[in-house]
Each structure stands twice: as C-alpha cells, then as structure tokens.
Amino acid sequence: MDMMTTNADVLTIKEGQGGRLRLNRPKALHSLNRQMVRDMASALLEWRDDPEVRIILIDHAEGRGFCAGGDVVDIANSVDGADAAARAFFFDEYRLNHLEYTYPKPGVAFMDGITMGGGVGIALPCRYRVATERTVLAMPETTIGIFPDVGGGRYLSRLRGGWRNSWR
C-alpha cells in the first residue's frame, strides 16, 4: 500500500490495482475544502497513466456521511475573503469534476450516508455508484434558489433504477 498524501483531510492511497481517494474529515461530515480537491486531482493525474492502477475507489473514513458537500464555513472564514475563496474553491472543484467525467479508468463511489452538493459532484462522474440503506442524496443549494451544479440536475433526473421522492 502506497500512501501518497500527507494531508489528513483526504487520503490518497494506492492499493493493489486500485487508487483510493478516502475522505477523512468525519467531524465536518467529510465536507470538501480546497486542499482536498487539489489533492484528489493530483492523485488522479498521477494514476491516469499508471498501468498498476486499473480502478479508482472513492469512499470516506469513519462517520455518518460520505460527503456533505463543499465546506462553506471554510470558505466564509478564509483570510482571502469569502468571494475570492469561493471562486478559487469552485474553480478547483469543477476542474476535479471534469477530470473525473473524462477519466479513462472506471471509478466507484461508495455513497454511504449523507451525500450532498460537492459529494454528489465527486460521486456522479464515477461509472459505478454504490448507495446503501443509509444514503441520503441532496442538492441543498436548490432550496435557496441556486442552480444545482456539477451536473446534479442532469444526472439526478436520469438515475437508473428509480429513486423515492421524499418531498411529498
């Protein structure tokens, strides 16, 4: 097993024929910060031409959710100012999402528990998405009038196998 990152918020690990991206912020429901996004993209770029890596696995360490989305508290508290921090975060996040959508190797996302916003963004590009009885998918930004990003509207409306509407 090769550990690639030293950032404890996301672990990028090469295990056998798999490259694993493991979200590791359980107290923040594994919400994404800019460094996590950058570390994931760096690992994917490194593994893209590595013949030993044949599949990408995305999961989370302990806790009750896969990913609660982007860390808006981190953005709001940024020393650069919330506007600049948000622009930088979304620039990097959307580049990661595009890299995933165009990635030549299959990905598997294990969406156990809460999967919202940016968590949906890193899960939907994967060829295989595993949901459990605890999975809750949400794009909470739509409740305040923000358009769902990272293809959320397109992909959620086309999920195979159906899904239960909980907004009755």
N, C-alpha and C positions, 0 to 999 in steps of 0.2 A: 504494500500500500504506500503510495507516494502522496504526502501532504504538500500542496502547492502554496497555500496562502497562510499567512501568519495572522491575518485579521480574524478575530474570533467571531465576528458577526456573520460570516459566511465561510464555510469550509469547502475548499475545492480539493477533491481527493481523487486520485487515480487508483482504482481497484480492479485488478484483473483486466477485463476488456471494457470496463465502464469508467466513464468520467462522472463523478458525483458532485453536484452542487447542493450543499446542505445548508439551509438557512439556520442560523444559530442565535436568535435573539428572542428566547421564549417570553421574557418579561414584556416585550413590545409586540407580542404575537407575530414575531418574525417579520415585522414591517421593514421595508427596504429603505436603506439610506444610500447616498450616492456612492460611497466606497464599496458597498456590497454589489451594486450594479456594475461598477467598474471591474471588480474582482471576478464576477461571473463572466463578463465579456472577455476579459483577459484569458481566463481558463478555456473558454470555448474556442478562442482564436488559437491558443496553443494546441488544443486537442484536435482541431479541424483536420490537420494533415498528419496526425499521429496514427500510424497503422495499428498500434496496440489498442487504441480507443475506438470501439465499434458502436457504442451506445452512450447516451447521456441520461443520467438519472437526476431528477430534481426532487428533493424532499426537505424535511425540516427535522431538527433535533427535537428534544422533548417539548411538551406544551400542548395546548389545546387548539392550535391552528396552524395551517400551512403557511399562510401569509396574509396579514391584514392590510396589505397594500403599501403605498408609499408612506414614509414616516413624515407626516405633515408637521408634527411637533419639532422634529429635527430641522425641517425647512424653515419654520417660523422662528426658531431660535438661532438661526445662522448668523454669524458675525458679518457675513457679506450682505445681509438684508434678505428678507423673505423673497422679494421679486427676483433678485439675481440668483439666489439659491434654488428657487423653483425652476427657473429657466435652465440652469445647469443640470439639475436633477432630471428633469423631463427630457432634455437633450440626450443625456446618457442612457436613461431608461428606454427611450424609443429606439435608440441605436441597438441596445441589447435585444429588444423585442424583434427588430428587423433581422438581426443576426440569427436569432432563433428561427424565425419564419423561413429563412433562406439556408439554414444549416444543412449540410449534406448527410449528416448522420441522424438516425432516429433518436427522439427524446421521449422520456417517460416522466410525467409529473405525478407525484403521489399527493393528491389534494385532500389529505385527512384533516378535517376540522374546518375552521374559518378560512375562506379563500375569497378575498375581496380586492377590488381595484387592481393594483400592480401585481398582486398574487395571481389574479386571473390573467393578467398580461404575460406573466412568465410561464403559466401553465398551458394556455390555449395554443401556443405555437407548437407544442410537443405533438408528435404523431400519436402518442398514447397518453391518455389522461385517466388516472385511477381515482375514482371517488369512493368514499366509504359511507357507512351509515351516518357518520358524524359530519360529512361535508356540507358546508353551507356556502353557496356561491352568491356573491353580491357585487353590484357596482353601485356603492352608496352615493357616489357623486351625482347620480341622476336625481336623487331626492332634493337636491338644491339647484337643479337646473343645468348642471354641467353635463355635456355630451360624453357618453362613455368612450374612453379612449382605447388604445391598443387593440382595436377591432372587436371590442366587447359586444357592441350591438350586432355586428355581423355574425360572430361566432356563437354567441349565446342563443341567438334565434335559430341556429342551424344544428344544434347538438343532436346527434343521433340517439335514438332510444327514448326520446321524450324526457321531460322533467316535470315535476309537480309545481304548479303555481301556488305560491303561499300568500299571494296578495288578494285574498278573497274579500 
